[in-house]
Amino acid sequence: MDKNHIHSHIVFNSVSYVDGKKYVSNKKTYAEIMRISDELCREYGLSVIVPSTQNKPLSYADWNSVQSGKKTYKQLIREDID
């Protein structure tokens, strides 16, 4: 465990030994990996995170600003408008 919370790491060969095609990372393949991961977690009695429909996740840039105590560009714009 490399963090204070339980999570998984998925490691696989990026080139298929069956057909030699390289893995392409996009929303569709990400969703498929998440589906398989969730299926395995349910099969082994592990918890599955249910995405919230109310809160949109922060972008990395916004998350990084919050972590370093800075205001996000959206907060700065809101302040300018106000």
BELJOMO-V393663 format. One record per pair of residues at least 24 apart in sequence whose C-alpha atoms are under 10 Angstrom apart, sorted by the first residue. I is the first residue (numbers start at 0). J is the second residue. Records with the same first field share a line. If there is no record, write none. Layout:
I = J / J
//
This chain:
5 = 46
7 = 36
9 = 36
//
